[in-house]
Amino acid sequence: MSTLGAVGHRAEETPRGATGTRRGHSTRRGPSRLGQTRRAPQGLALLTLTSLGVVFGDLGTSPLYALQESFHGPHAVEVTSGNVLGVLSLIIWSLLVVVCVKYLTLLLRLDNEGEGGILALVAMLRPAGSRRGRAVLVGLGLFGAALLYGDGVITPSISVLSAVEGLKVATPVFEPYVVPLTVLILLALFFVQPWGPGRVGVVFGPIVALWFLSIGAFGAWGVLRAPAVLAAFNPWHAVRFFQESGWHGFRVLGSVILCLTGAEALYADMGNFGRRPIRLAWFSLALPSLLLSYLSQGAFLLHHPEAADAPFFRSLPGHALYPMVVLATLATVVASQALISAVFSLTHQASQLGYCPRLTLRHTSSVQEGQIYLPAINWALMTACVAVVLNFRSSQSLAAAYGLAVSGTMLITTFLFASVARRRWHWPPWALGLVVAGFLLVDVSFLGANLLKISEGGWLPLVMAAVVFLLMEVWRRGLELLFDKRDTHAVELEKLLQALSRSPLPRVRGTAVFLTGTRHGAPPVLLHHLEHNQAMHEQVVLLTVVTENAASVEPSERVSWQSHGQGITRVTARYGFMEHPDVPRVLEQARQLGLEALADPVTFYIGRVMLSLRRGRGAPLWVKRLFRLMLRNAPPTTDHFRLPAQRVMELGAQVDF
């Protein structure tokens, strides 16, 4: 049984859990909500600081394990001068090409009304061209989004584990306490999520800024002791590394990619902070500090090859070890925040675009609409992270699982980028082809190296992604079947009006607001009301909420209405996929635009649909059962549309499904 909402993906009611009628790609090219607006210097400085805490925590803590995994573990290479310079060159140029060029220079320009991320790219895929090709790209985008959920589980686990493991470098006495302490830190992190990424970022921003300053300072000290390591900026060392190491060198790419963890979250978090603060934070502090830290570790390995098991902590001066373990632990907690925030944004986008049921959502900022909190996702992530830590018990064991999630998402993002950029920017085919070919070469190489580690833990993100992708597809297919079924019973509004003219019904005092997804016919909930009550209110409002394929809608374009006579008015409210509908506010705005004052009392009517499952008819029975289960567990329509619960009436109907 499920409550019908006010919106639908077609011209019908949407079941509880669905969120919006999806229109075609928005052609309005106004300024982005966050990406293109000018900010006051004070606001820019604050956003830059908070973006350090939320966006760059993951990338910032990768020096804890990226170089270590290249020279210590099942796929490590021997610590020689040539190998150290080669791996360092791969890390340096991966950061420059992937983060600086791909994400910060190009992808941040592809915003959907200020929002970024893989689902924002999916929303920007226009229906022009091959319908089958677009369906394939949408499917890839959904699977890439599903991989990010695996990333959102693995990132907090490996980040905190790698920091706490620094205690073992100081003394083996702490070894039995690494896993319990990691679990406690993760629990604390998820319990502060209701505060929201903005408030958390204000607290965490200074911590990560101090982290970057510290690793940059110690990195510069280490490089000065062995300046020969600066030769790693020459890409020839990376080429020679592959020539000398061969197949083994290719496998090391599965460890090198760990320096890129957090790049996809960087793009997804654009809606929280905007592109300018993110770029400023990266180029002014994050990138120089990371390069110095990696170079310093490499310089230390050149003289101390036995330190490959923990080059970051072992390269520190003795008096700095304990303070840096504490700071690293704090920084990795912040690193986890980047993926958690990205998963919240990703889930909200998926819900608004019709790929998953809507969930209880709380806006945690009155200024930045993109800062949200999803309780169900938060506690699910917390449970999964704790389970992963207890199962794998070390950052080295988790490294194999980590790389596959990152490389898979990066490759899919490149395919979507190529399709969207071709229509957005109108580049010459040869120019776009060269750029995309370069990205594909990098992405395919990283993915190929990580596929070799499936049996060592790489299966984890694939299993997680498969489960999430399955749920997305079941929800999408279930809605299609439900709407197809109900479309056959639609009644034209004109025919209803003619019937009411021939046989008028008694009128009762007040206004009835029927929440419906249809904008062209009489909603079934209205027909059920007339059939059972044999009466109409003085005023009838047919209210439809449309979710645009844009992140936000200008307030002036929010509401439109049309009178059909006999006291019946159709009101349409438009929202972006990152906005939250507010039906009472819609009615108030409609009044301001000229709609007659609505007579009191105002009663909101929503429908409840009970699915009677049948074999066949478009989908296997197990798909229908799973869809019904998801439908039943969706939050109430009253909460999603902010309806006053005491003024809501529900009418039920059974649908053969």
N, C-alpha and C positions, 0 to 999 in steps of 0.2 A: 504494500500500500504506500502511496506517495502523494505528497502535496504538489499541486500544480503551481508553478511560479508565474511570474509576470512576463517572462520572456521565452523565446523559443528559437531554435536554429532554423526553423522554417516558419510557415504561417500557421502555427498552432501553439497551444499551451506547452510549456516546458515543465517536465516533472521536477519535483523537488530534487535539487542537486544539479540541475542544469542552470546555466547562468545567462545566456543571452542569444538573441537573434543575431547571427553574424552576417553583416553586410559585406559587400565586396571591398577590395582594398581601397582605403580612403584616398581620395584624390586631393584632399585639402593639404596644402603644403605650407601651413603656417609654421611659426617658430616652434621648436621643440620645447616641451614643458621644462626640461632641465638642461638639455644639451646646448641650446643656443641663446639662452637668456643671459643678459649681462648681470653681474653680481657686484655688490659693493665690496671694496677691498676687505673690510672686516669679515663679511660673509664668506668671501673666497678663502681667506686665511683659515677660518674655522672649518670649512668644508674640506680644505686640503689636509688639515690635521686629522679630522675624523676619517677621511678616506684612507689615510695611512693605517688607521686602526682596523678598518673593516675590509678594505679592498686589497691591501698589500701585505696583510699578515701572513698569508699562505706563501706567496712568492718570497717574502722576506725571511722566512724560516727554513727555506729549502737548503741553505748551506749546511744545516745540521746533518743532512743525510745524503744529498745528491752526490758529492764527490766521494764520500765514504763508500757508497754502494758500487761505485765504479772500480774501486781498488780493494774491496773486501766483500767476500761473499761468493756464491756459486758461479757468477758470471764475471768475476773481477779479472782484470789484467794485472800483469806484474808491474810493480812500482819501479819504473825506469824513467830516465830523463825524457826520452822521446814519448813514452806513454803519458806522462804527467802533462807535458806541453800539449800533446794531442787532445787529451780529454778536456783540459782547460780551454783549448781553442774551440772545441765543440760546444762547451757550455757558454762561452762568451758569445759566439755567433748565433747560438740558439736564442739567447736573450735578445740580441740585437734584431735578428730577423723575425722571430715569432712575436715577441712582446712589443718591441718598438715599432716595427713596420706593420706586421699583420694586425695586431689588436689595437695599439694606441694610435697609429697613423691612419689605418684604413677602416677597420671594423667600427671604431668609435664614431666614424662619420655616418655609418649606416644605422641610424637610430630610428625607431618607430615612435615619433612624437615624444622623444626624450628617453624612451626605454630601449634597453639593449638585451642581449642574450639570444640563445638559439631559438627560442619560441618567438621572439620578436622578428627574427629573420623569417621564420615560417609564416608569420602573419603578413609579411611584406611580399610573399610570393604571389604575384598576380595570376589570375586565371588565364591570361593570354598564353598562346602557344599550345603545346601538346598537353592535353588533359591528363594523359597517362604519365607523362614526364613530371608534371606537377605533383601528382599523387605519390610518385616515387620519392620526390624531394620532401614532401610533407612527412611521409613515413620515415625517411632518414632523419628528419628533424626531430620527430617524436622519439626515435631511438636514441639520438644524441642527447635529448633532454633526459631520457631515462638513465643514460650513463651518468649524467650529472648527479642523480640521486645516489648512485654508488660512490661517486666522488665525495658527496656530502657526508657519507658515512665514514669513508676511509681517511679523509683529510684530518678531522679532529683526532682520530685514533692514532695515526702515524705521527702527527705533529707533536702531540703531547707526549707520546711514548718516547720519541727521539730526544726530547728535551730532558725528560726525567731520567733517561738512561745516562745522561751526563754525570749523574751522581755515582754511577759505577766506575767512571774514570777516576773520580776523586778517591773512592775507597770501595772495595767489594762488599763492605758491610751493608750498603744500601740495596744490593741486588734483590733481596727478597721483597723489598717494599716498592719496587718500580711499578708493577702492575696495580697493586691496590691504590697507590698514590695517583696513578694515571686515571683510574676509575673515579676517584673522589673529585679530581679536578674537572673531569668531563661532566659529572653530575652538577657541580657548581656552575659550570658554563651554561648548561641548558636551563637551569633554574633562573638565570638572570635574563633570559630571552624576552620575557614579557615587557621588559623595559624598552625594548626596541633598539634597532641598530644605531639610531642617531645618538641616543643617550649612552649606549654602550660605547659607541665610537668616540664620544667626548672623553670618556674615561680611558679607553684603550689607546686612543690616538697618541697621547704623550708616551705611553709605554713603548709602542712600536717606533716612535721617533727616537726615543732613547736607545732602543735596540739597534736601529740602523746606524745611529751615531757611534755606538760602541763597536759594532762589527766593522764599521768603516775605519775607525781609529786603530783598532787592533790589526785590521787588514793592512792599513798603510804601514804600520810598524813592521809587520811580517814581510811585506814586499820590499821595504828598504833594506832588510837583512839579506835578501836574495833577489836583487832587481832583474836578474836574468830571466825570471819567470814572466816578465812583461812581453817576452817574445811570443807568448801564446796568442796575442792579438793578431798575429800573422796567420791567416787561414790555411797556409800551406802545411802547418803542423797537423791540422785535422786531416788533410788529404794524405799526408805521409803516415799518419796513424793507421788509416784504413789499409794503405798499401802494405805496411809491415805486419799488421795484426790479422788482416783478412777477415774470415768468418767470425772469429772471436771478437774482433773489433766491432763488427756489426751488432753483435749481441750486447755490447756495452751501451749502445744507444738506449736500451731499455732502462738503464740507470741514469743516463744523461738527461732523459726527459723529466726527471724529478726536479730539475731546476726550473721547469716551466709550470709546475703545479700552481694553480690559482689564476692562470691567464684567462680561462673561460669565465671564472667567477668575476674577474675584473670587468669583463664585458657585460655580464648579467647585472652587476651592481651599478652600472652607469645611471640607472633610473634613480638610485638613492642619492647620488652626489653630483652627477653631471660630468661631462668629458674634461672640462678645463681643470678642475681641482685634481682629477685623477692623473692627467698628464703632468701637471706641475709637481705633484708629489713624487711621481716616478722619476722624472728626469733630474729633479733638483736634489733628491736624497736617496731614494730607493735603489736606483740603478748604480750610481757610483759606489754605494756601500756594498752592494752584492758583488760587484766586480772585484773590489778590493778584498772582500772576504774569501772568495774562491781563489784568487791569486795567492793570498797569504797561505791558505791551506796547501796549495800546490808547492809553494816555496818551502814549506816545512817538510813536505813529503820528499822533496829532492834530497834533503839531508837526513831525514828520519823515516825511511821506508817502513819501519816496523810500526809506525803510528797509523797505519791505514785503517785500523778498526774504528778510530774516532778522530780523524784529522782536525775537526773543528775544535773540540775541547782540548786535545793534546797540544795544539799549536798556541794555546793561550799561555800567558805568563802564569806561573804558579799561584801568585796572590790573587789573580783575577778569576780563577776557576769557579769557586763557589758563587760569587756574585753573578757570574755569567750563566751558571746553571739556573739560578733563580730568575734572572732576566729572560733567559731562553724559555723557561716554563711559562712565564707570563706572556711572552710574545707568541708562543704556540697556542695558547688559549685564544689570543686575538686572531691568530691565523685561522682557527676553526670558525670564527665568526664570519669570515668572508664567505665560506661555502654555505653556512647556515642561512645567512641573509639571501644568498643567491637561490637556494632551494625554496625559501619562502616566496620570493618574487616569481620563480619559475612555476610553482604550483598555482599561484594566483593567476598568472597568464594562461596556464593550461585550463584552468577552470573557466575563465572568461571566454576563452576561444572554443570551449566545448569539448575538450579532450579529457576532462575528469570532472567528477561531481564537485559542486562548490563545497567549501569547508568553512567552518567558523573562522572569521577573520577580524582582527583588531588593528586599527590604524594607531600607530604609536607616535605619530608626529602630526601636529596641526599645520605644519609648514610644508614638509616633504611628503607628498601622497604615496610615494613608493616605499616608505618605511612602514612595514606591516609585520604582524605576528600571527602565526597560524598554530594554535595550541596542539592540534592533532599531529601535525607534521613535526613539531618540536619534540613531543614525547616519543614519537616513532623513531626519529633520528637518535634520540638519547638511548633508547633501548638497543637499537642496532649497533651504535658505537660501543657501548659497554660489552655487548656480546662479541664484537670483533676483537676488542682488546683482550678479553678473557680467552678467546680461541687462539689468536696468533701470538700474543704475549711478547712480541719484539717488533721494532721498526723494520728490521731486516726482513722478517717474514712477511710484513705487509707491503714492502716495496714493490714486489712483483704485481700485486693486485692493484697498486696505485697507478702504475704507469699505463696500464691498459685502459683504464677509465679516461685518463687525460688524453692519450693519443687518439682514442676512438672519437671522442667529442671534438677534438681539434680537426680531424679529417672531415667529419660531417659538416662542421662549421665552414670549412673551405668550399665544399660543394654548394652550400646555401649562399655563401658570399658571392660566388661566381654568378649564380642566377639572379640575385637581387641587384648586384652592382651593374650587371649588363643593362638592366632596364632603368636603373636610377641615374647612372652617370654617363651612359652612352659613350663609353670609351671605344676606341677602335678595337675590333676583335683581336688583332695581333697583340695589342698592348695588354688587354685584360688576360689573354691567353698566356703571355709570358709570366705575368704576376701569379696567376693561378697555378701554372705549371711549377713554378718555384716553390709555392706553398705545398703543393701536392707531393713534390719530391721529398720535402722535409717530413710531412705528415705520414706518408706511406712508409718511409724508413723507420720512423719512431713506432708506428703501429706494428710493422713486421717484426721488429726486435722484441716488442712486448708480447706478441702472440706466441713467441717461443716459451713464454713463462706461464702459460695457462695452468699447467699442472702444479705449479709452485704457489698458486694463489691468484693468478690472473682470472680464474673462473669466478671469483667473488663478484666483481663489478658486472660481469656478463650475466650472472644469475639474477642479480638485483635489477639490472636494466631489462632483462627479459620479463620479469614479474611486473615492473612498472609499465613497460610497453604493452603487455597483455591487458592490463587494467585499462589503459588509455584506449586501446582498440575496442575492447568490449564495451566501454562506455559510449564511444563514438558510434559503433554499430548498433547498439541498443537504442540510442536516440533516433537513429535513422529509421529503424524498423517501427518504432513507436509513432513517429511522425507520419510515416507512410501509411500506417494503419489508420490513424486518426484523420488524415487528409481525406479519406474516402467518405467520411461522415460530416464533412464541413458543409455549412449552410451559408448561402450568400446573405449578407446583411440586408440587401434590398428586398429579398423575398420575405425576410422576417418583418421588415417594416410594413410591407404590403399586407401581411397576415394580421399585424397589429391594427392596421387601419380598418380592415374588414371586421375584426372582432376585438375591439378595445378591451384591455384588462383593467381591473381596478388599480388605482394609484395609491401608494402609501407615502407617508411623509418621509423626507430625507433624501439622501444621495447614496446610490449603490455604485461602488467602484469595483469593476470586474478586472482582475489581473489576468492578462492573456498575452500570448505570443503572436496571435494573428493580427495583422493589420488590414486584412481584406475581407474577412467574413465574420459571421457571428460566432463568438467563442462558445464552445460546448458548455462551459460553466454557466453562461447566461441562459442557454437553452434548458439546462437542467433546473435552473432556478425558476424559470417561467413554467416549466412542466409540473414541478412539484408544488409551487406556491400559488400559481395562478394569479399573480399580481406583479406590478412593477413599481419601482420607486419614482418619485417626482422627477428626479434627475438620475441618469445612468451614464457612467463614465467607463469606457473601454480603454484600459490603460496598458500600453505595451512598452517595455523597456528593450531597447536595441543595443547590443554590444557591437561597437564599431571595430574594425581591424586597425585601430589606432590606440595609442596609450591613453589619450585623454581627449575630451571634447570641450571646446570653448563654451563657457556658460551661456553665451548668447545663442548658441546653436543647440542647447540642451533640450528644449521643450517646444513642441508644435501641437496644434489641436485643430479639429474639424468637426463641425456640427452636422448631424445627419437628420435632424428633426425629431419630433416626438420625444424631446427631452434626452436624446441619446447623443453623446459626444465621444469622439475618439481622441485620446491623448497619446502622443508618442514621445518618449524620453530617450535620449541618446547618451550613452556612456562609453568611455574608452575601456579597454580590457584591463587597465590598471586602476580603474576607479570603482567605487562602491555605490550601488544604487540607494537612493533615499526617496521612497515614494511620497511620504508627506511633504517633503520639500518640493518634489515635482508638482504636486497639486497646487502648492502655494505659488510657484513660479507661473503655472498656467493661469491662475487668477490674475496675477500681475500683467499677463499678456492679453487680458481681455475676456477670459472665460468667466461666465456668470458666477457670482458667488454661490458656492455649493451649499445647498440646504443641509442643515443639521437635522438628525445625526448622520454622520458619514459611516457607512459600513463597507468593509472590504471583503470581497468574495474571492475565494481561491478554491481550486478543485483538488480532489484526491483521486488518484487513479489506482485501481487494484488490477494487477497483471495476472491473467489466467493463462498459464503457459501451455503451449501446444507444440508438438513435434513438427519439424520442418519449418516452413514459412520464413525462409530467409536466413536462418542461423541455427547452429546446433543447439540442442536443449541446454547443454552446460553453459553456453554463452548467455542464454536468456536467464538462467538461474543466477549466474554471477551478476548480471546486470540488475536483476531484481534485488539482490542482496545489497549492492552498492546504492540503489535507489532508496531502499528502506533506511539506510544508515546516514543519509544526507541530513544536514541540519534543517530545521523548519524554515519554511518560506518566510514566515513572519520576521525571523531574525535577519535573514539576508536582505530583505527589502525595508527593514526598519519600520515595520507596521506596528501600530498599537494593538497588542494582543487582545485587548478587551473589545476591540471593534472588528474582529475578524470572524467570518463565517466560512465553513468548509463544506463543500458538496462533493460526494464521491461518485465514481463510476467504474464499472469493471470493463476491462479491455482484453479481448483475446489476443494473445501475444505469441 
